[in-house]
Every structure is written in structure tokens, then in C-alpha cells.
């Protein structure tokens, strides 16, 4: 019998085959994610009878007139509801209104004496620094030439060939390398620029007319080309070279600014960039001095094949070692000199850059007024913080090899999700910050103060979203998003792997709902690392509903009574685990014939035997703690299984809003949760190995340990141990259980999702990344699965009118994941 399906997004209706009941899919019209409703109620009539009440008025079924629907409608938190509202932006202004909103031209702006003074300073430094740089290189080359021509007699007068080679050849070879080091950065290829999308004036006439209106108002030259990208920024660039007679100016607009700013705020940002367009001489000088600084930075910091070759020569015996050491000393001395020059250039460049920003801010303030300037500054801080949240969303989504299709909109949707106290801290920090010596931009406090000092009312104040300037902003934003992803991931991403931002927000709402239910069900007293003895087979409808209900009530009582003891056991576990990993790191170094210093790895022991004894004591104590976990773990497992069993009863199901969808999701995720609960028991050994390895790596990086063979061997031994633990862990992962949520690969299984492969034991970096990624995916997936089960169980208990259990207040740091 076909099932009637209705899409909540677009309202379209269609029919699906009975076999697709409970399955997820895409709406044929709007492509939104939908869930086919459960099978007709006739299938459920054969189930056992309803639950009888033990105590009238206490545990009776809660009546509900709302019938179950296929797709769950989760009550999202306020932040996610606001985020979804932020996606619904419609055009509010016509092109005529926007272009007519310019009220004349701003008063002419003359550069300040400070700005002109720093142009002179930069011009002088621009001449001096390259002369010093090239002068050192030329002097070195002349010294080398003088030695080669005037000291050749050494080969004739010194009879010992080896001594003659040392006196004549060693300085020659070392000097040649030194000169090459000096001249190499001058001929280095410039870094590849990321590709940007150029806008066509014929396709975005209103935007280009808007740009023309601002340029006329601020008396700025028009940009030659306009680009867009997905950065939270806008920039003006001189692309013809600092010494080119032609002047071609390019404007780059970050689409997140368009999505997150109002028309006046966006107009102010563009006026600021066009203010830079008016700084012709300053832009050229600043670009040139920054290019010179880049040359210095290449010499000072760049390490390549030549440095590695010199290092290998120092490990040889004989004349090559002397030549290499002499060369390294000369290079080091020169790098110290150029390091000083580089910082001088950076300070001068930063001063000029800050003056340029102040100068461009005046254009913005006169375009939209000081108050709008201040609100734009704070809004840009919000967008920057939201960008970090959006990047976290991308990282989580990429675990499923899917990404949101509109990155600028995703950033804007993250703004309401920023906790208010975090936003307050960011605003206070921005308004109280001070400008540093090497900062290229002044602090917001100084910029806002100077902008308000202009006492300008502004000439553009039309309200409305900046997206009104684009013919079809959403389509353009999605195209730019895909190009942005391709720039990051290459061919690893295809358009079929993109999904709607609204779907992501729905998933986040479900996850939030599940996390709250998880905390309520486990009373904030559970760690997924402790045993959870779920049976392998999904619960079925009970033969005796009355006994099942009584068992559920008993499981709840047992869970509540065991919660505090479980918290205490977890707190003790969290004390023991770091001690064991610290001792394991010290023991690995002792076994590699090394000698840890007192306090290394946070281990206070004095010998190998003490490290072994510490590990043994911790392991014994952790093993003993498992018996302390059993009452809580068994009660939690019984509560879940009995709750899901009662959910299979039609009399319970029909009284739960959207009960069929909740039941179907519980059926889907239960096998995954059950198997992962067992796999969790294999992760602590790998966590200890990874923690010990991390401590060893931290010690290696804290000093000059390139030749510390015992430490290097200890790291390799720890890498081997982690490789073995990860291999053992992967063998415990179920290979036949499907990944229960949406994934780009329809045939994705749990094992490859959590850990596709174990890197080689010698690839330490890849091992640590694999451990970190596997641990995150394992815990996130299990939390999501248990959250879905918790939602189902709590709905059943609500239907039975079981009162919520009181959660004990955990001590700080008591519960680990």
C-alpha cells in the first residue's frame, strides 16, 4: 500500500512504496531531506496489549491527540531557531531606491601629516634595506672571488694536499654556498595566488552601479576588476606591480560580508577600500617594502634541501664536516643581520599600514557616519568569530564527506549560536585592546574614536540587507562556496556531496535535543568509556507489558541510587589515567636507554622500577573500579532496553508525538550503539599509548633533541605501541553494521568511518592524527546514537508519566567522555 509523503519545506505531496517506510531521502522538488512515514498501523495491531497501571494517576499513559508523523519536528533551541531565521533573507529595496540613496559627495579628504611623514620614512627605508641586503651579498661574492684569485698560491706552496685543500678549497666551497644562499631568494618564484571568481558587470549591474556611486562620492578611481571569495574580508590590491607605470586596481569582496552586513555597513566597507584606492603612492611603497620583507623572511626562516644537505654534511667525518660547519656559521651570522633588517622593515611597514587604515577609515566615516562605522567594526568581529564556528561545522560535516552548500550563509547562521557571554568578551576585548608595534591594523578602539572625531553624518543611510545589490545572491554564493571547497579539497569534493544549510541546522537541532536527552537519561553521571551492556539484538515488544513497565521503574530507581557512586568512580579513574600515561612515557624513555629528568612527563618517580610499579598500581586500581561501574551501567542498559521495548507497543506509540519516526530512528541506531559500547572498551589502551607518545613528542620539541637517540628511539617504540593498539581496536569494530546517519557514501559502514586504516608505525604524525580523528568520530557517533535512544526512552517515560529523575551535581572534571 503506497504511503502518502508531504515535504515540510515546500509543501509538495507524493507517494512512496511501502518498503521505503522509515527511510530517508530527498524531496523530488526542493531536494530537502525527508523521512518516509512508518508503515500503516495495521502492522502494529498484532503487538501485545497496552501497559496497565499499577498506581492510578501516577504511571498511566499520557493522552495525546497528536498522531505520529514520519519526520520528527524537534523543538530547536533559541539560537538555532534564530540561525534558521537568518537564512530567510528577501529583497527589500529596489535598484532605484538604492541608487537614489546617495546624498551627494563627501567633503574632500586631505592626507594627514603623519601619513605623509611615514611615506617619506618608508621611501627612505625602501632604498636603504635593499642596498644593505644586496651589499652584503655582493661583498660576500667579491670576497669569494678575491680568495679564489689571490690565494691560489696555497695549492703550490703547501706540500700536503689535504692541508692545501682545507686552506684553499674549504673557504671556496663554504663561500660559494653562502653567496648562493644570499641570492637564492631574489630569484624565488612568487607564491601561487588562490583563484578568485571575477564578476561580470553585465550580470550584476546594480552592484557595479553601486560601486560607481561610492567611487564618485569619495572621488576614488574605479576598480579595474571586481572579484568575490568566501573570506570574511574585503581588500583593495594594486596588481600591476609596485614600480609599474600602469595603475590597475582590483577589488575583492568577501561574500560573508555581503550576507552579514546591512547596506550602510557594506557601503562603508567599500568606501574604506576605495579610500585605499586613493593612496596610490602609499600603496605602491607599502607593497614594495612588504616584498623586500618577504625576501628577508625567505633568507631568515626558509629551510629547504640546501639546509638539509648541510646538516647531513655535519654528520660526516672529514673535510666535509669542516666545510659544512663553516658554511652554517656564515649563514647563521648573515641570517641574524637580515633578521634585524627584516624587523626594521616590518616596523616601518606596519606604521605606514596603520596610517593607511586610519586614512581609509575617514572615507568610511564620511560615507556612513561614525555610529555606523562603530557598528560595522563590531559586526566584523562577530562575523570573524562565526567564521570559526562555521569551520568547525565543516570539519564535523566532512566526517560524513558532505559539506553545506552555502558557506557565507553558514557563517551568518553561526552568529546567533555564539554564546552571549563569549560575544560580550569578544566585544570588550576588541574595545579595550591596544595596538601592537607590528600590527598592520590599528585596534578597534582607536579606529572608532578617530572615526567619530570626523563628526560626519554620512551620505548613505538606506536600510536593508547588502544582498539586495545582487541579482541572485544565493546562487552566486553557492557557486563561490563550491569553488572555495574545490580550492581546499580539490577533486575530493563534488556537487553531489553538498547539502542545504537548513538541513545542517535541523541536524544540529536533533543533535542538541539528543545531547539533552543523553544527559537526562544518564543523569550527567556516565562516561562512554565505562561498560554499557546493551544486548546485540534490538529490543522487541514485551510479552508482559506490565512486567516490562515495572522493570523500567526499577531500573530508574537503581540508576538514581548508583549515580553518585558512579561519579566518584569516574573521578578516581580520571586521576589514575594521567598518572599511568606519564609513567608510560618515562618508562618508554628508560627502555630506550634514556634518563628522564625529575619532573619530565609530569612523573615524579626516580627509576624504571618505580615507573613500572606506578603503571601496575594504576592498572589494578582501574580494573577494580569496573566493579564500581556495574550497578550504574547495568541499570542504564536496562532502562534503555525496557524503554525501547515498550516503544514497540501500539498503545504507547500512538500516544507519543511522532512516535513512529522516533521508533524507526531508535531501531536504526540501536545496532550501532550496542556494538560501539563494546568497541569502547578497546580505546583506553590506545589513548594511553597516544598520551605517552604526545608527552615524548613534547619533550623532543622543547629543546635541541635532533641527536638525542634515546628519546628518538623511545618515540619510535611508543609509535609502535600505538600502531598495535589501533590495529587491535580496529579489529574490534563491527564490519557489517551500517553507518546509521546520512553519509555521501550510501554503503558506509562503521569500521571505515571511524578508522579507515592504521598508518605505519614509523609515521608518527599520521598515527597521532589517526588516533585523534578515530577517537573524535567514535565518541561523537556513540553520543549521537545514545542521544537518539535517550530521546526515545524519555518519550516513553513521559507517556507513562514517570517523573524526571533528579540529576546529581557532578564535581568539576569528574566525568570524562
C-alpha positions in Angstrom: 0.0 0.0 0.0 1.6 3.3 -1.0 2.5 5.8 1.7 1.5 9.5 1.4 4.5 11.7 1.9 4.4 15.5 2.4 7.5 17.7 2.3 7.5 20.2 5.2 9.9 22.6 3.3 8.0 23.1 0.0 4.6 21.5 0.8 4.6 19.1 -2.1 3.0 15.7 -1.8 3.8 12.4 -3.4 3.6 8.7 -2.8 6.3 6.2 -1.8 6.4 2.5 -1.8 5.5 0.7 1.4 9.0 -0.9 1.5 10.5 2.6 2.0 8.8 3.2 5.3 11.2 4.9 7.8 13.8 5.6 5.1 15.4 9.0 4.4 15.5 10.6 1.0 15.3 13.8 -1.0 12.2 15.7 -1.9 11.9 15.5 -5.8 11.0 19.2 -5.9 13.1 21.1 -3.3 15.7 18.4 -2.5 15.2 18.8 1.2 15.8 15.8 3.4 12.6 13.9 4.2 11.7 10.7 6.1 9.0 8.4 4.7 6.4 7.8 7.4 6.2 4.5 9.1 4.1 1.6 7.9 0.4 1.8 8.4 -0.9 1.0 11.9 -2.3 -2.4 10.8 1.2 -3.9 11.2 1.2 -2.9 14.9 -2.2 -4.3 15.8 -0.7 -7.8 16.4 1.6 -6.4 19.1 0.9 -7.1 22.8 -1.7 -5.2 24.8 -1.2 -1.8 26.4 0.6 -1.3 29.7 -1.7 -1.5 32.7 -1.3 1.0 35.6 0.0 0.0 38.9 -0.9 3.2 40.7 -3.8 5.2 39.4 -2.9 8.7 38.4 0.8 8.1 38.7 2.1 6.0 35.8 -0.9 6.0 33.5 -0.4 6.7 29.8 -0.4 10.4 29.0 -3.1 11.1 26.4 -2.1 12.8 23.2 -4.3 13.7 20.3 -1.2 14.3 18.0 -0.6 11.4 15.8 2.9 10.2 14.8 4.4 11.6 11.7 7.2 10.3 9.6 9.5 13.2 10.1 10.4 14.4 13.5 9.9 18.0 14.4 12.4 18.8 17.1 12.0 21.9 19.2 15.3 23.6 18.4 16.9 25.9 21.0 16.5 29.6 20.5 20.0 30.0 19.0 19.3 27.5 16.2 15.8 29.0 15.6 17.4 32.4 15.1 20.1 30.8 12.9 17.4 29.4 10.6 15.6 32.7 10.5 18.9 34.3 9.5 18.8 32.2 6.3 15.4 33.7 5.2 16.5 37.0 3.7 14.4 38.6 1.0 14.9 41.6 -1.2 13.6 44.7 0.5 14.9 47.5 -1.7 14.6 48.2 -5.4 17.6 49.3 -7.6 16.1 52.8 -7.9 15.8 53.2 -4.1 19.4 52.1 -3.6 21.0 54.3 -6.2 18.9 57.3 -5.2 20.0 57.0 -1.6 23.4 58.6 -2.3 23.1 62.2 -1.0 25.9 64.0 -2.8 29.7 63.7 -2.3 31.7 63.6 0.8 34.0 66.6 1.6 37.5 66.2 0.1 39.9 64.4 2.4 43.5 65.5 2.7 46.1 63.1 4.0 47.3 63.8 7.5 50.9 65.0 8.1 51.5 61.7 9.9 50.6 59.7 6.9 52.8 61.9 4.6 55.7 61.6 7.1 55.6 57.9 7.1 55.5 57.8 3.3 58.9 59.6 3.4 60.2 57.2 6.0 59.1 54.2 4.0 60.6 55.6 0.8 64.0 56.1 2.6 63.9 52.6 4.2 62.8 51.1 0.8 66.1 52.4 -0.6 68.4 51.5 2.4 67.2 48.0 3.1 67.7 46.5 -0.4 71.1 48.3 -0.6 72.2 46.6 2.7 70.8 43.3 1.5 72.4 43.3 -1.9 75.6 44.9 -0.4 76.1 42.0 1.9 75.6 39.6 -0.9 77.9 41.4 -3.3 80.6 41.8 -0.6 80.4 38.1 0.0 80.8 37.4 -3.7 83.8 39.7 -4.0 85.4 38.2 -1.0 85.0 34.8 -2.6 86.4 36.0 -5.9 89.4 37.6 -4.1 90.1 34.3 -2.3 89.8 32.3 -5.5 92.3 34.5 -7.4 94.7 35.7 -4.7 95.1 32.6 -2.6 95.6 30.1 -5.3 99.3 30.0 -4.4 98.3 27.9 -1.4 98.0 24.9 -3.7 101.6 25.4 -4.9 103.3 26.3 -1.6 101.7 23.8 0.8 103.0 20.4 0.0 100.4 18.4 2.0 97.5 18.1 -0.4 94.9 17.7 2.3 96.1 20.7 4.2 96.2 22.7 0.9 92.6 21.7 0.1 91.5 22.6 3.5 93.1 26.1 3.4 92.0 26.9 -0.2 89.1 24.6 -1.0 87.1 24.8 2.2 86.6 28.6 2.2 85.9 28.4 -1.5 83.1 25.8 -1.1 81.7 27.4 2.0 81.7 30.9 0.4 80.0 29.6 -2.7 77.2 28.1 -0.6 76.9 31.3 1.4 76.6 33.5 -1.8 74.1 31.1 -3.2 72.0 31.3 0.0 72.0 35.1 -0.3 71.0 35.4 -3.9 68.5 32.5 -4.0 65.5 34.4 -2.5 65.9 37.1 -5.1 65.0 34.6 -7.9 62.4 32.6 -6.0 59.1 32.3 -7.7 56.2 34.2 -6.1 53.6 32.1 -4.2 50.7 30.9 -6.2 47.6 33.0 -5.6 44.3 31.4 -4.9 41.8 31.5 -7.7 39.0 34.0 -7.4 35.8 34.4 -9.3 35.6 37.6 -11.3 32.2 39.3 -11.5 30.7 40.3 -14.9 29.2 43.8 -14.9 26.5 42.7 -17.3 25.3 40.1 -14.8 25.5 42.2 -11.7 24.6 45.7 -13.0 23.2 47.0 -9.7 26.4 46.1 -7.8 28.6 47.8 -10.3 26.3 50.9 -10.3 26.5 50.9 -6.5 30.3 50.7 -6.7 30.4 53.5 -9.2 28.2 55.6 -6.9 30.5 55.1 -4.0 33.6 55.9 -6.1 32.0 59.1 -7.3 31.1 60.1 -3.8 34.6 59.5 -2.4 36.3 60.7 -5.5 38.1 57.4 -5.9 39.3 55.7 -9.1 37.1 52.8 -10.2 38.3 49.2 -9.7 39.5 47.6 -12.9 38.2 44.2 -11.8 35.9 43.0 -9.0 36.4 39.6 -7.5 34.4 37.6 -4.9 35.6 34.9 -2.5 34.4 33.3 0.8 36.7 35.2 3.2 35.3 37.5 5.9 37.2 40.4 4.4 37.3 42.9 1.6 40.5 44.1 0.0 42.0 46.6 -2.5 45.0 45.5 -4.4 47.5 47.1 -6.8 48.0 44.2 -9.3 50.3 45.9 -11.8 53.4 45.8 -9.6 54.8 48.5 -7.3 57.1 50.1 -10.0 54.8 49.7 -13.0 53.8 52.9 -14.7 50.3 51.5 -15.2 47.9 51.5 -12.3 45.4 48.7 -12.2 43.3 48.3 -9.0 41.4 45.2 -8.1 38.6 44.9 -5.5 37.9 41.6 -3.8 34.6 41.3 -1.9 34.1 38.5 0.7 30.6 37.2 0.3 30.2 36.6 4.0 30.3 40.4 4.4 27.5 40.7 1.9 25.5 38.1 3.7 26.1 39.6 7.1 26.1 43.4 6.7 23.4 45.9 6.0 23.5 48.2 3.0 25.0 51.1 5.0 27.6 48.9 6.7 28.6 47.4 3.3 28.7 50.8 1.7 31.1 51.9 4.5 33.4 48.9 3.9 33.6 49.6 0.2 34.2 53.3 0.9 37.1 52.2 3.1 38.6 50.1 0.3 38.1 52.9 -2.2 39.9 55.1 0.2 42.9 52.8 -0.2 42.5 53.3 -4.0 43.2 57.0 -3.4 46.5 56.1 -1.7 48.4 55.5 -4.9 51.9 56.3 -3.7 51.4 54.8 -0.3 50.0 51.5 -1.8 53.0 51.2 -4.1 55.6 51.9 -1.4 53.9 49.6 1.1 53.7 46.8 -1.5 57.4 47.2 -2.3 58.6 47.3 1.3 56.5 44.2 2.0 58.1 42.4 -1.0 61.5 43.3 0.5 60.5 42.0 3.9 59.4 38.8 2.1 62.9 38.4 0.7 64.4 38.8 4.2 61.9 36.3 5.6 62.9 33.7 3.0 66.6 34.1 4.0 65.9 34.1 7.7 63.3 31.4 8.0 63.1 29.3 4.9 64.6 25.8 5.3 64.9 23.7 2.2 67.0 21.0 0.5 70.2 23.0 0.9 69.9 23.3 4.7 69.2 19.5 4.9 72.2 18.8 2.8 74.4 21.0 5.1 73.0 19.1 8.1 73.9 15.8 6.5 77.4 17.0 5.8 77.9 17.9 9.5 77.2 14.3 10.3 80.0 13.1 8.1 83.7 12.8 9.1 86.5 14.6 7.5 86.7 17.8 5.5 83.0 17.9 4.6 82.2 18.4 8.2 84.6 21.4 8.5 83.2 22.9 5.3 79.6 22.4 6.4 80.2 23.9 9.8 82.0 26.9 8.4 79.1 27.5 5.9 76.5 27.1 8.6 78.3 29.7 10.8 78.4 32.2 8.0 74.8 31.6 7.1 73.8 31.9 10.7 75.6 35.3 11.1 74.1 36.6 7.9 70.6 35.5 8.9 71.0 37.3 12.3 71.8 40.5 10.4 68.9 40.1 8.0 66.6 39.2 10.9 67.3 42.6 12.3 66.7 44.3 8.9 63.5 42.3 8.4 62.1 43.6 11.8 63.1 47.2 11.0 61.2 46.9 7.7 58.3 45.2 9.4 58.0 48.0 12.0 58.2 50.7 9.3 55.7 48.9 7.1 53.3 48.4 10.0 53.4 52.1 10.9 52.6 53.1 7.3 49.9 50.4 7.1 48.2 51.7 10.2 48.3 55.2 8.9 46.7 54.0 5.7 43.9 52.3 7.6 43.2 55.5 9.6 43.2 57.5 6.3 40.8 55.0 4.7 38.6 55.0 7.8 37.9 58.7 7.2 36.3 57.8 3.9 34.1 55.2 5.6 33.1 57.6 8.4 32.2 60.3 5.9 30.2 57.9 3.8 28.0 56.4 6.5 28.8 58.2 9.8 30.7 57.4 12.9 27.9 55.4 14.6 27.6 53.1 11.6 31.4 52.8 11.5 31.4 51.6 15.1 28.5 49.1 14.5 30.4 47.7 11.4 33.5 47.2 13.4 31.7 45.1 16.0 29.8 43.3 13.3 33.0 42.3 11.6 34.2 40.8 14.9 31.0 38.8 15.1 31.5 37.5 11.6 35.1 36.6 12.3 34.0 34.6 15.4 31.2 33.0 13.4 33.6 32.0 10.7 35.5 29.9 13.3 32.2 28.2 14.2 31.5 27.6 10.5 34.9 26.0 10.1 34.1 23.6 13.0 30.8 22.8 11.3 32.8 21.9 8.1 35.1 19.7 10.0 32.2 17.7 11.5 30.3 17.5 8.2 33.4 16.3 6.3 33.4 13.2 8.6 30.4 12.2 6.5 32.1 13.5 3.3 29.3 16.1 2.9 29.5 19.9 3.2 26.9 22.7 3.4 26.2 24.3 0.0 26.4 27.9 1.1 29.4 28.9 3.2 28.6 32.6 3.6 25.1 31.8 4.8 26.6 29.2 7.2 28.8 31.9 8.7 25.8 34.2 9.3 23.8 31.3 10.7 26.6 30.8 13.3 26.2 34.3 14.7 23.1 33.5 16.8 24.8 30.4 18.1 27.7 32.3 19.7 27.1 32.2 23.5 26.2 35.7 24.8 29.0 35.7 27.3 31.5 34.9 24.6 30.2 37.7 22.4 30.4 40.1 25.3 34.0 39.0 26.0 35.0 39.5 22.3 33.4 42.9 22.2 35.1 44.1 25.4 38.4 42.7 24.2 38.1 44.5 20.9 37.2 47.8 22.5 39.9 47.5 25.2 42.8 46.2 23.0 45.9 48.2 22.3 47.7 48.4 19.0 51.0 46.5 18.9 54.3 47.5 17.3 54.0 45.0 14.5 50.2 45.3 14.0 49.3 46.1 10.4 45.8 47.4 11.5 45.0 49.7 14.5 42.9 48.4 17.3 39.1 48.9 17.0 39.1 51.3 20.0 41.5 53.8 18.2 39.8 53.4 14.9 36.3 54.0 16.3 37.5 57.0 18.3 39.1 58.6 15.2 36.1 57.9 13.0 33.8 59.6 15.5 36.2 62.5 15.6 35.3 63.2 12.0 31.8 64.4 13.2 30.4 63.3 9.9 26.7 62.4 9.5 27.3 60.3 6.4 25.6 60.5 3.0 24.2 56.9 2.7 21.7 55.6 5.3 19.3 53.3 3.4 18.3 50.3 5.5 18.2 46.8 4.1 20.4 43.8 3.6 23.5 44.1 1.4 22.3 41.1 -0.6 19.8 43.4 -2.3 22.7 44.5 -4.5 23.0 41.1 -6.2 20.7 39.7 -8.9 20.7 36.2 -7.3 22.9 36.2 -4.3 22.1 32.7 -3.1 23.1 31.1 -6.5 26.3 33.2 -6.7 27.1 32.3 -3.0 26.7 28.6 -3.7 28.8 28.7 -6.8 31.6 30.6 -4.8 31.2 28.1 -2.0 31.8 25.1 -4.3 34.9 26.9 -5.8 36.1 27.6 -2.2 35.7 23.9 -1.3 37.5 22.8 -4.5 40.4 25.1 -3.6 40.7 23.3 -0.3 39.9 19.7 -1.2 40.5 19.5 -5.0 38.7 16.6 -6.6 37.8 15.1 -3.3 34.5 17.1 -3.3 31.7 17.0 -5.9 28.5 18.9 -6.2 26.5 15.8 -5.2 28.2 16.0 -1.8 26.7 19.4 -1.0 23.5 19.7 1.1 21.4 22.6 2.3 22.5 24.7 5.3 18.9 24.4 6.6 19.4 20.7 6.7 22.5 21.1 8.8 20.7 23.3 11.3 18.0 20.6 11.5 20.6 18.0 12.2 22.2 20.3 14.8 18.8 20.8 16.4 18.3 17.0 16.6 21.8 16.6 18.0 21.1 19.2 20.6 17.9 17.5 21.5 19.7 14.2 21.7 22.5 15.6 23.9 20.0 17.0 26.3 18.2 13.7 26.4 21.5 11.8 26.9 22.4 14.0 29.9 18.9 13.5 31.4 18.9 9.7 30.9 22.4 9.2 32.3 21.9 11.8 35.0 25.2 13.6 34.0 27.0 10.7 35.6 28.2 8.5 32.8 31.3 8.1 30.7 31.1 6.3 27.4 34.4 4.6 28.3 32.7 2.6 31.1 30.9 -0.6 30.2 27.3 -0.3 28.9 26.0 -3.9 28.5 23.4 -3.4 25.7 22.3 -6.6 24.1 23.2 -7.2 20.5 19.7 -7.6 19.3 17.3 -4.7 19.2 14.5 -4.9 21.8 11.1 -6.3 20.8 7.7 -5.6 22.2 7.5 -7.3 25.7 5.4 -10.4 26.2 4.3 -9.0 29.5 3.9 -5.2 29.2 3.1 -4.9 32.9 6.3 -6.6 34.0 8.3 -4.5 31.5 6.9 -1.3 33.0 7.7 -2.5 36.5 11.3 -3.4 35.3 11.7 0.1 33.8 10.6 1.7 37.1 13.1 -0.4 39.0 15.9 0.4 36.5 15.3 4.1 37.0 15.5 3.7 40.8 18.7 1.7 40.6 20.2 4.2 38.2 19.4 7.1 40.5 20.8 5.4 43.6 24.0 4.4 41.8 24.7 7.8 40.2 26.8 9.3 43.0 29.0 6.2 43.4 29.5 6.1 39.6 30.6 9.8 39.6 33.1 9.1 42.4 34.5 6.1 40.5 34.8 8.2 37.3 36.6 10.9 39.3 39.1 8.3 40.6 39.5 7.0 37.0 40.4 10.4 35.7 43.1 10.7 38.4 44.6 7.4 37.6 44.7 7.6 33.7 47.1 10.6 33.5 49.4 9.1 36.1 49.6 5.9 34.1 50.3 7.7 30.8 53.0 9.8 32.4 54.7 6.8 33.9 54.4 5.0 30.5 56.2 7.9 28.8 59.0 7.8 31.3 59.2 4.0 31.1 59.5 4.2 27.3 62.5 6.5 27.6 64.2 4.3 30.2 63.7 1.3 28.0 65.4 3.2 25.2 68.4 3.7 27.5 67.5 7.3 28.2 67.4 9.1 31.5 64.3 11.2 32.2 64.9 14.2 34.4 62.9 14.6 37.6 59.5 16.0 36.7 59.7 15.0 33.0 56.3 14.0 31.6 54.7 15.1 35.0 56.1 11.9 36.5 57.8 12.2 39.9 59.4 8.8 40.0 63.2 8.3 40.1 63.7 5.0 38.3 62.4 2.4 35.8 61.1 0.1 38.6 59.1 2.9 40.0 57.5 3.7 36.6 56.6 0.0 36.2 55.2 -0.1 39.7 53.1 3.0 39.1 51.6 1.6 35.9 50.8 -1.7 37.7 49.1 0.1 40.6 47.1 2.3 38.2 46.0 -0.7 36.1 45.0 -2.7 39.2 43.0 0.3 40.5 41.3 0.9 37.2 40.4 -2.8 37.0 39.0 -2.7 40.5 36.9 0.4 39.5 35.0 -1.6 36.9 33.0 -3.3 39.6 32.1 0.1 40.9 30.7 0.9 37.4 28.5 -2.2 37.2 25.4 -1.1 39.1 25.0 2.2 37.2 25.9 0.6 33.8 23.6 -2.3 34.2 20.7 -0.1 35.3 21.3 2.3 32.4 21.3 -0.6 29.9 18.1 -2.0 31.4 16.4 1.4 31.3 17.3 1.8 27.6 16.3 -1.7 26.6 13.0 -1.7 28.5 12.1 1.8 27.3 12.7 0.7 23.7 10.8 -2.5 24.2 7.7 -0.6 25.5 8.0 1.8 22.5 7.1 -1.1 20.3 3.6 -1.3 21.8 0.9 0.4 19.7 -0.8 1.7 22.8 2.4 3.5 23.9 3.4 4.5 20.3 0.2 6.2 19.5 0.4 8.5 22.5 3.8 9.8 21.6 4.0 12.7 19.2 5.7 11.5 16.1 6.2 8.2 17.8 6.7 6.2 14.6 9.6 8.4 13.5 11.2 8.2 16.9 10.8 4.4 17.0 12.2 4.0 13.5 15.3 6.0 14.4 15.8 4.0 17.5 15.6 0.8 15.5 18.2 2.2 13.1 20.8 3.4 15.6 20.5 0.6 18.2 22.8 -1.9 16.5 25.4 0.8 16.1 25.1 1.9 19.8 25.3 -1.7 21.0 28.4 -2.6 19.1 30.2 0.6 19.8 29.6 0.2 23.5 31.8 -2.9 23.3 34.3 -1.3 21.0 34.7 1.5 23.5 36.5 -1.0 25.9 39.4 -1.2 23.4 40.1 2.5 23.1 41.7 3.2 26.6 44.9 1.3 25.8 45.3 3.3 22.6 44.5 6.5 24.5 47.3 5.8 27.0 49.8 5.0 24.2 48.8 8.2 22.4 49.1 10.2 25.6 52.6 8.8 26.3 53.7 9.4 22.7 52.4 13.0 22.9 54.5 13.6 26.1 57.6 12.2 24.4 57.0 14.4 21.4 56.5 17.5 23.6 59.9 16.8 25.2 61.5 16.3 21.8 60.2 19.7 20.6 61.1 21.5 23.8 64.8 21.5 23.1 67.6 20.7 20.7 67.0 16.9 20.5 67.7 16.1 16.9 70.6 13.9 18.0 69.0 12.6 21.2 69.0 8.9 20.1 67.4 7.5 23.3 64.5 10.0 23.0 64.1 9.3 19.3 64.1 5.5 20.0 61.5 6.0 22.7 59.3 7.9 20.3 59.6 5.1 17.8 58.8 2.5 20.4 55.7 4.5 21.5 54.7 4.8 17.9 54.9 1.0 17.5 52.8 0.6 20.6 50.1 3.0 19.4 50.1 1.2 16.0 49.5 -2.1 17.7 46.7 -0.7 19.9 45.0 1.0 17.0 45.2 -2.2 14.9 43.7 -4.2 17.8 41.0 -1.5 18.2 40.1 -1.6 14.5 39.7 -5.4 14.6 37.0 -4.9 17.3 34.9 -2.6 15.2 31.9 -4.2 13.5 32.4 -4.6 9.8 28.8 -5.4 8.9 27.0 -2.5 10.7 25.8 0.3 8.5 26.6 3.9 9.4 23.1 5.0 10.7 23.1 8.6 9.6 23.4 10.5 6.3 26.7 10.0 4.5 27.9 10.8 1.0 28.6 7.0 0.6 25.3 5.1 0.9 27.2 1.9 1.7 29.3 3.4 4.5 30.0 1.0 7.4 31.0 1.9 11.0 34.6 0.5 10.8 35.9 2.5 7.9 34.0 5.6 9.1 35.8 5.6 12.5 39.2 4.4 11.3 39.7 3.6 7.6 43.3 2.4 8.0 46.1 2.3 10.6 49.2 4.3 9.5 52.7 2.8 9.5 54.3 2.6 12.9 57.1 4.9 11.8 54.7 7.6 10.6 54.3 9.3 13.9 52.4 12.3 12.7 49.9 10.2 10.8 49.5 7.9 13.8 48.6 10.8 16.1 46.2 12.2 13.5 44.6 8.8 13.1 44.2 8.4 16.8 42.7 11.8 17.3 40.3 11.5 14.4 39.2 8.0 15.3 38.6 9.0 18.9 36.6 12.1 17.9 34.5 10.1 15.4 33.9 7.2 17.8 32.7 9.4 20.7 30.7 11.7 18.5 28.9 8.8 16.8 28.2 7.0 20.0 27.0 10.2 21.7 24.7 10.8 18.7 23.4 7.2 18.8 22.8 7.1 22.6 21.2 10.5 22.3 18.6 9.2 19.8 17.9 6.2 22.1 17.7 8.5 25.1 15.1 10.6 23.2 13.0 7.5 22.6 13.3 6.2 26.2 12.3 9.6 27.7 9.3 9.9 25.4 8.2 6.5 26.6 8.6 7.6 30.2 6.7 10.8 29.5 3.9 8.8 28.0 3.9 6.7 31.2 4.0 9.9 33.3 7.2 8.8 35.1 8.6 11.8 36.9 12.0 13.1 35.7 14.9 11.7 37.8 17.0 14.2 39.8 20.5 14.6 38.5 23.4 14.8 41.0 25.7 17.8 40.7 29.0 16.4 39.3 32.2 17.8 40.7 34.5 19.7 38.3 36.3 17.3 36.0 34.6 14.3 37.4 33.2 12.9 34.1 35.3 12.1 31.2 33.9 11.2 27.8 
